[in-house]
Amino acid sequence: GGFGLFTKLFGMGIDNVLCMEVIKADGEIVTASRCENKELFRALCGGGASNFAIVSNVTYKLLPPLTHYGDFFCKLAVDPTMPMPPDEQFRNILICLFESNILTTKYFGGFIQIWKNMSIDFWVNYANISLEDVQRAIIDPFIDEIFKKCGLTVRLSVNADTTVKSFGLFASTFKNVNGSFGTNCALLSAQPNNTMHESDKIFTPNKKRWWTYESYNDYILAFGSRYLLIDDIRKPVDCAMKFMTILQDSNMMQLEISKGLYGADDDVLAKNAESIVHPNVRRAVGLVYIRSYLKDFHPLLIQPFRELIKVTLKYDDNTDIFNDMAEKSRAIASSTMDDNEKAIEMKKYILEKGEKSRERVYRGINTMRQLFDGNSSYINHSDTNEPFWGEVFWGRENFLELIRLKNMFDPGDVFNHKYSIPLSLPVSV
C-alpha cells in the first residue's frame, strides 16, 4: 500500500497511483487504472506484492509542495524521586499521550518509542502547519497535561532560526547544562519556508539517516504489529494498561503515527476506501510494532570472529541477553581453535542468545495480539507466522474478493509465496 511520512495529509501511496503498466501471468502487457482493467487495478492497489502481476511502470499523481515543515523531538522518563510511584507516573504519561491530539492530527507523522524502562522518545515531523500553531494547539497542551497528571516538568526549546538550514529530528540546539539531551526535554524546530525547496540544499553533515540504523545489516529475530485504532485511545486508561502489560515481555513498542489514516480529510479517506487495504487503516491512529534484531549479523554468510564479537541486539535489552558476551568472546579468543572454528563457536553462541530474545519478544507479540484482537496488521510490517493472516491483513470480505481476483488473473498460481493470495480459502482462515 505504501505509507509515507504524512499519510494523513496525502493518503497512502496507492491512493496517488493513476495507472500501472503490468505484465500478467500469461505474459500479456496491459495498462491498469480506474478506467481500464479496473479489477486488476483494484487488486494491485493494496492486494500485496507479487500476487497478480509484475508491475513494470507506475504513473503517480504529483502532490503540491509543503507549506511548512518541522520536527518535534522529546524524551520523557519517570522521576523515581517523586512521591507518585514510577509505574503510576508512566501510566499517566501514556494517558496524556492517548488523550492528546498528537496521534490524531493530520499534520503529524513519524514515530514514538515506548520503552520498558518507563521512558518515551518522540521522533515526530509536522507539515503544512506553522511552528506557532503546532506549539499552541498541540505541544503546549500535551506538556501541560504531563505536568498536571504526573508532576513532571518538560523543558521545551523552540528553534525557529530562519537562517539555519536545519532538517530532520536531530537538531542539537537544545542541550542540558552538561551538554547532552536529558530526561524530560523537548525540541520543536521549524524548517525555514524560503529555503525548504532549494535544489542545492546542504543538510547538516553529521545528521543521522534512517538507513544508518535500519539497514541490510539487521537480522530480524522477531517482528509483529497491530494497528492502534481510535476506539482504543478513546479508552486511555485501558489502553495505557494494555501497553504496560505488553511491555512486560518486550523491551520496546514502537508506535508509528504515519501508518494510519484516522484524522485525514474526507477526500483522502474516500480515495483510500476505493482500495482493497484493510478498512481498519482508516480508523487507525498508527501502527504498533514489537521487534528484535541482531545488528551486523549475517547467518547465511561466513563472518570472521572479529566481526561476530561486534554483534549487538536492537530493540531488545542487549545487556540482559548478551550478559556474558565479553567473557565468552575472551574465552574463544584465547582458545587453541583456528579462526574458522572460533567463528563457528561464536556464531553458535549468538544464535542461542538470539533465540532467547526471539522467545521473549514473541511473548510480547502474542500478548499484543490478544489484547488488541481484531485490530489487524499491516502486511509489510507483520509476523512471518501470523495466524489467520488473510483476515488480519485485508479483512475477511476483502480477502474473499482477492481470492476471486486471483482466480481471474493468475489461475495457474504463477505468483506464489508464503503470503500470496491463494486460489481457495485456507482451512485456517
C-alpha positions as CSV (number, residue, x, y, z in Angstrom):
1,G,0.0,0.0,0.0
2,G,2.8,2.4,0.9
3,F,2.7,4.6,3.9
4,G,4.6,7.9,3.6
5,L,5.7,10.3,6.4
6,F,2.5,12.4,6.0
7,T,-0.1,9.7,5.1
8,K,-2.9,11.6,6.9
9,L,-2.3,14.6,4.7
10,F,-1.8,12.9,1.3
11,G,-3.1,9.4,1.6
12,M,-1.2,6.1,1.0
13,G,1.0,5.5,-2.0
14,I,-1.7,3.5,-3.7
15,D,-4.2,6.4,-3.3
16,N,-2.0,8.5,-5.6
17,V,-1.4,5.9,-8.3
18,L,-3.1,6.9,-11.6
19,C,-2.2,3.9,-13.7
20,M,0.2,1.0,-14.0
21,E,1.8,-0.9,-16.8
22,V,1.8,-4.6,-15.7
23,I,2.9,-8.0,-17.1
24,K,0.2,-10.5,-16.4
25,A,0.9,-14.2,-15.5
26,D,0.3,-15.2,-19.2
27,G,2.9,-12.6,-20.4
28,E,0.4,-10.1,-21.7
29,I,1.3,-6.5,-21.1
30,V,-1.6,-4.3,-20.1
31,T,-2.5,-1.0,-18.5
32,A,-4.4,-1.0,-15.3
33,S,-6.2,2.1,-14.0
34,R,-9.6,3.2,-12.6
35,C,-10.8,3.3,-16.2
36,E,-9.0,0.3,-17.8
37,N,-8.7,-3.2,-16.3
38,K,-10.3,-1.8,-13.3
39,E,-10.5,-5.1,-11.3
40,L,-6.8,-5.8,-11.8
41,F,-6.0,-2.2,-10.7
42,R,-8.1,-2.7,-7.6
43,A,-6.3,-6.0,-6.8
44,L,-2.9,-4.3,-7.2
45,C,-3.9,-1.4,-5.0
46,G,-3.3,-2.9,-1.6
47,G,-3.6,-6.6,-2.5
48,G,0.0,-7.4,-1.6
49,A,3.2,-7.7,-3.6
50,S,3.7,-10.4,-6.3
51,N,0.2,-11.7,-6.2
52,F,-1.4,-10.8,-9.5
53,A,1.1,-9.4,-12.0
54,I,4.5,-7.8,-12.4
55,V,4.3,-4.0,-12.2
56,S,6.8,-2.5,-14.7
57,N,5.7,1.1,-14.7
58,V,3.7,3.4,-12.4
59,T,2.3,6.8,-13.0
60,Y,1.7,8.8,-9.8
61,K,-0.2,11.9,-9.1
62,L,2.1,14.7,-8.0
63,L,1.4,16.5,-4.8
64,P,1.8,20.2,-4.0
65,P,4.9,21.2,-2.1
66,L,4.7,21.5,1.7
67,T,4.0,25.0,3.0
68,H,5.7,24.3,6.4
69,Y,7.9,21.6,7.7
70,G,9.5,21.0,11.2
71,D,10.2,18.5,13.9
72,F,9.2,17.6,17.4
73,F,11.8,15.7,19.4
74,C,11.2,14.8,23.0
75,K,12.5,12.4,25.7
76,L,10.2,11.6,28.6
77,A,11.0,9.5,31.6
78,V,9.6,8.9,35.1
79,D,11.2,10.6,38.1
80,P,11.9,8.0,40.9
81,T,12.3,10.8,43.4
82,M,8.7,11.9,43.1
83,P,6.0,10.8,45.6
84,M,4.0,9.3,42.8
85,P,5.2,5.7,42.1
86,P,7.1,5.3,38.8
87,D,4.6,2.9,37.3
88,E,1.7,5.3,38.1
89,Q,3.8,8.2,36.5
90,F,4.4,6.1,33.4
91,R,0.7,5.1,33.1
92,N,-0.3,8.8,33.4
93,I,2.3,9.8,30.7
94,L,0.7,7.2,28.4
95,I,-2.8,8.5,29.2
96,C,-1.6,12.0,28.4
97,L,-0.3,10.7,25.0
98,F,-3.6,9.0,24.2
99,E,-5.7,12.0,25.2
100,S,-3.5,14.4,23.2
101,N,-4.1,15.2,19.5
102,I,-0.5,14.1,18.7
103,L,-1.9,10.8,17.4
104,T,-4.9,12.2,15.6
105,T,-3.8,15.4,13.9
106,K,-3.3,15.1,10.1
107,Y,-0.3,17.3,10.3
108,F,1.9,14.9,12.2
109,G,4.0,11.9,11.1
110,G,6.9,9.9,12.5
111,F,7.1,7.5,15.4
112,I,7.1,7.2,19.2
113,Q,9.2,4.7,21.0
114,I,7.8,3.4,24.3
115,W,10.4,1.6,26.5
116,K,10.1,-0.9,29.2
117,N,12.3,1.3,31.4
118,M,9.3,3.7,31.6
119,S,10.6,6.3,29.1
120,I,9.2,7.5,25.8
121,D,11.1,9.0,22.8
122,F,9.2,11.2,20.3
123,W,10.6,11.4,16.8
124,V,7.9,13.4,15.1
125,N,7.6,15.6,12.0
126,Y,4.9,18.1,11.1
127,A,3.9,19.7,7.8
128,N,1.6,22.3,6.4
129,I,1.1,23.9,9.8
130,S,3.2,26.7,11.3
131,L,5.6,26.3,14.2
132,E,3.5,28.7,16.2
133,D,0.3,26.7,15.7
134,V,2.0,23.4,16.4
135,Q,3.2,24.8,19.7
136,R,0.0,26.5,20.7
137,A,-2.5,23.7,19.6
138,I,-0.6,20.5,20.1
139,I,2.7,20.6,22.0
140,D,2.0,23.1,24.8
141,P,-1.3,21.4,25.8
142,F,0.4,18.0,25.9
143,I,3.3,19.3,28.1
144,D,0.7,21.0,30.4
145,E,-1.1,17.7,30.8
146,I,2.2,15.9,31.6
147,F,2.7,18.4,34.5
148,K,-0.9,18.2,35.7
149,K,-1.2,14.4,35.7
150,C,2.4,13.4,36.6
151,G,4.0,16.5,38.1
152,L,6.8,16.2,35.5
153,T,8.2,19.4,34.0
154,V,9.1,19.2,30.3
155,R,11.7,21.8,29.2
156,L,10.8,22.9,25.7
157,S,13.2,24.7,23.4
158,V,11.9,26.3,20.2
159,N,14.3,26.7,17.2
160,A,12.8,29.0,14.6
161,D,16.1,30.4,13.3
162,T,15.3,31.0,9.6
163,T,18.9,31.5,8.8
164,V,19.7,27.8,9.6
165,K,19.2,25.1,7.0
166,S,18.2,22.5,9.6
167,F,16.4,19.3,8.6
168,G,15.1,16.3,10.4
169,L,14.9,15.4,14.1
170,F,18.5,15.6,15.2
171,A,19.0,19.3,15.6
172,S,21.3,19.9,18.6
173,T,20.3,23.4,19.7
174,F,18.7,22.3,23.0
175,K,21.1,20.8,25.5
176,N,21.1,20.2,29.2
177,V,23.7,22.0,31.3
178,N,26.1,19.0,30.8
179,G,25.9,19.3,27.1
180,S,23.6,16.4,26.3
181,F,20.0,15.7,25.8
182,G,18.4,14.6,29.0
183,T,15.3,13.5,30.7
184,N,12.1,15.4,30.0
185,C,13.4,17.7,27.4
186,A,11.9,18.6,24.1
187,L,12.9,20.4,20.9
188,L,10.5,22.0,18.5
189,S,12.1,23.2,15.3
190,A,10.9,24.8,12.1
191,Q,12.2,24.4,8.5
192,P,12.5,27.9,7.0
193,N,10.0,28.4,4.2
194,N,12.3,30.4,2.0
195,T,14.9,27.6,1.8
196,M,12.7,24.5,2.0
197,H,12.5,23.7,-1.7
198,E,16.0,24.7,-2.7
199,S,17.5,22.1,-5.1
200,D,21.1,22.7,-3.7
201,K,20.1,22.4,0.0
202,I,23.1,21.5,2.2
203,F,22.0,19.3,5.0
204,T,23.7,19.1,8.4
205,P,26.8,16.9,7.6
206,N,26.7,14.9,10.8
207,K,23.0,14.1,10.6
208,K,21.9,10.6,11.1
209,R,19.8,9.0,8.4
210,W,17.3,6.2,8.9
211,W,19.4,3.8,6.9
212,T,22.3,4.1,9.4
213,Y,20.2,2.2,12.0
214,E,17.7,0.3,9.8
215,S,19.8,-1.5,7.2
216,Y,20.6,-4.8,5.5
217,N,23.0,-5.5,8.4
218,D,20.0,-6.2,10.6
219,Y,18.9,-9.8,11.0
220,I,15.3,-9.9,12.2
221,L,14.7,-12.3,15.1
222,A,11.0,-11.4,15.8
223,F,8.5,-8.9,14.5
224,G,4.8,-8.4,15.0
225,S,2.4,-5.5,14.6
226,R,-1.2,-4.3,15.2
227,Y,-3.0,-1.1,14.2
228,L,-3.8,1.2,17.1
229,L,-7.4,2.3,16.5
230,I,-9.2,5.4,17.5
231,D,-11.6,3.3,19.6
232,D,-8.5,2.1,21.6
233,I,-7.3,5.5,22.6
234,R,-10.8,6.7,23.4
235,K,-10.3,4.5,26.5
236,P,-6.9,6.0,27.5
237,V,-6.6,4.3,30.9
238,D,-7.4,0.8,29.5
239,C,-5.1,1.4,26.5
240,A,-2.3,2.5,28.9
241,M,-2.7,-0.7,30.9
242,K,-2.5,-2.8,27.8
243,F,0.7,-1.1,26.7
244,M,2.3,-1.7,30.1
245,T,1.2,-5.4,30.1
246,I,2.8,-5.9,26.7
247,L,6.0,-4.2,27.8
248,Q,6.5,-6.9,30.5
249,D,7.6,-9.2,27.7
250,S,9.1,-6.7,25.4
251,N,11.8,-4.1,25.7
252,M,10.2,-1.5,23.4
253,M,7.0,-0.8,21.5
254,Q,7.1,1.5,18.5
255,L,4.1,3.5,17.6
256,E,4.4,4.8,14.1
257,I,1.7,7.5,13.7
258,S,2.4,7.8,9.9
259,K,0.9,4.3,9.4
260,G,-2.8,5.1,9.9
261,L,-5.4,7.4,8.3
262,Y,-7.6,8.5,11.2
263,G,-7.8,12.3,11.2
264,A,-7.3,12.6,7.4
265,D,-9.6,14.8,5.4
266,D,-12.8,13.2,3.9
267,D,-11.5,13.2,0.4
268,V,-8.3,11.3,1.4
269,L,-10.4,8.7,3.3
270,A,-12.8,8.4,0.4
271,K,-10.0,7.7,-2.1
272,N,-8.5,5.1,0.2
273,A,-11.8,3.4,0.6
274,E,-11.6,2.6,-3.2
275,S,-8.5,0.4,-2.5
276,I,-8.5,-3.1,-1.1
277,V,-6.4,-2.4,2.0
278,H,-7.9,-3.4,5.4
279,P,-10.7,-1.0,6.4
280,N,-9.0,-0.6,9.8
281,V,-6.4,1.6,8.1
282,R,-8.9,4.4,8.0
283,R,-9.7,4.0,11.8
284,A,-6.0,3.6,12.8
285,V,-4.1,6.4,14.5
286,G,-0.9,4.4,13.9
287,L,0.7,1.0,13.8
288,V,2.3,-0.5,16.9
289,Y,5.1,-3.0,16.4
290,I,7.4,-5.0,18.6
291,R,10.7,-6.4,17.2
292,S,14.1,-7.7,18.0
293,Y,17.1,-7.5,15.6
294,L,20.6,-8.8,15.6
295,K,22.7,-5.9,14.2
296,D,25.6,-6.6,11.8
297,F,24.8,-10.3,11.7
298,H,24.5,-12.4,8.5
299,P,23.7,-16.0,9.4
300,L,24.0,-17.2,5.8
301,L,27.4,-15.7,5.2
302,I,30.8,-16.6,6.6
303,Q,31.8,-13.9,9.0
304,P,35.1,-13.8,10.8
305,F,35.4,-13.9,14.5
306,R,36.5,-10.3,14.7
307,E,33.2,-9.2,13.2
308,L,31.0,-11.6,15.2
309,I,32.2,-10.2,18.5
310,K,30.7,-6.8,17.5
311,V,27.1,-8.2,17.0
312,T,24.5,-6.5,19.2
313,L,20.8,-6.6,19.8
314,K,18.4,-3.8,18.7
315,Y,15.1,-3.0,20.3
316,D,15.6,-5.7,23.0
317,D,17.8,-5.5,26.1
318,N,21.3,-6.3,24.7
319,T,23.0,-6.3,28.1
320,D,20.4,-8.7,29.5
321,I,20.5,-11.2,26.6
322,F,24.3,-10.9,26.0
323,N,25.2,-10.5,29.6
324,D,28.2,-12.8,29.3
325,M,29.3,-12.0,25.8
326,A,32.6,-10.3,26.8
327,E,33.5,-13.4,28.9
328,K,32.5,-15.7,26.1
329,S,34.4,-13.9,23.4
330,R,37.6,-13.7,25.5
331,A,37.4,-17.5,26.2
332,I,37.0,-18.2,22.5
333,A,39.8,-15.8,21.5
334,S,42.3,-17.4,23.9
335,S,41.4,-21.0,22.9
336,T,43.5,-23.1,20.6
337,M,40.9,-23.2,17.9
338,D,41.7,-21.9,14.5
339,D,40.0,-18.8,13.1
340,N,37.3,-20.7,11.4
341,E,36.4,-22.8,14.5
342,K,36.3,-19.6,16.6
343,A,33.9,-18.0,14.2
344,I,31.7,-21.2,14.2
345,E,31.7,-21.2,18.0
346,M,30.9,-17.5,18.3
347,K,28.1,-17.8,15.7
348,K,26.6,-20.7,17.7
349,Y,26.6,-18.6,20.8
350,I,24.9,-15.6,19.0
351,L,22.2,-17.8,17.6
352,E,21.5,-19.3,21.0
353,K,21.2,-15.9,22.6
354,G,19.2,-14.6,19.7
355,E,16.7,-17.4,20.3
356,K,16.2,-16.2,23.9
357,S,15.4,-12.7,22.5
358,R,13.1,-14.2,19.9
359,E,11.1,-16.2,22.5
360,R,10.8,-13.2,24.8
361,V,9.7,-10.8,22.1
362,Y,7.2,-13.3,20.7
363,R,5.6,-13.4,24.2
364,G,5.0,-9.7,23.8
365,I,3.7,-10.1,20.3
366,N,1.3,-12.8,21.4
367,T,0.1,-10.6,24.3
368,M,-0.4,-7.7,21.9
369,R,-2.3,-9.9,19.5
370,Q,-4.6,-11.0,22.4
371,L,-5.1,-7.5,23.9
372,F,-5.8,-5.8,20.5
373,D,-7.7,-8.7,19.0
374,G,-9.4,-7.7,15.8
375,N,-7.2,-4.7,15.1
376,S,-5.5,-6.3,12.1
377,S,-1.9,-5.9,10.9
378,Y,0.0,-4.2,8.1
379,I,1.3,-6.8,5.7
380,N,4.6,-5.1,5.2
381,H,5.2,-5.0,9.0
382,S,4.0,-8.3,10.1
383,D,4.8,-11.5,11.9
384,T,6.1,-14.2,9.4
385,N,3.9,-16.7,11.3
386,E,0.8,-14.6,11.6
387,P,-2.2,-16.9,12.2
388,F,-5.3,-16.2,10.1
389,W,-3.2,-13.9,8.1
390,G,-5.7,-13.3,5.2
391,E,-8.3,-11.8,7.5
392,V,-5.6,-10.0,9.6
393,F,-4.1,-8.3,6.6
394,W,-7.1,-7.4,4.5
395,G,-10.3,-8.3,6.4
396,R,-12.5,-11.2,5.5
397,E,-14.6,-9.5,2.9
398,N,-11.5,-8.1,1.1
399,F,-9.7,-11.4,1.3
400,L,-12.6,-13.3,-0.3
401,E,-12.6,-10.7,-3.1
402,L,-8.8,-11.1,-3.5
403,I,-9.2,-14.9,-3.9
404,R,-11.8,-14.3,-6.6
405,L,-9.4,-11.9,-8.4
406,K,-6.5,-14.3,-8.0
407,N,-8.5,-16.9,-9.9
408,M,-9.3,-14.4,-12.6
409,F,-5.8,-13.0,-13.2
410,D,-3.5,-15.9,-12.0
411,P,-5.4,-19.2,-12.2
412,G,-2.1,-21.1,-12.6
413,D,-0.8,-19.6,-9.3
414,V,2.4,-18.4,-11.0
415,F,2.9,-15.7,-8.4
416,N,3.3,-17.9,-5.3
417,H,5.0,-17.2,-2.0
418,K,4.2,-17.7,1.7
419,Y,1.7,-14.9,1.9
420,S,0.5,-14.9,-1.7
421,I,-3.3,-14.8,-2.3
422,P,-4.5,-18.5,-2.5
423,L,-6.9,-19.8,-5.1
424,S,-9.3,-21.0,-2.4
425,L,-10.0,-20.1,1.2
426,P,-7.4,-21.7,3.5
427,V,-8.8,-24.0,6.2
428,S,-7.1,-21.9,8.9
429,V,-8.8,-18.7,7.8
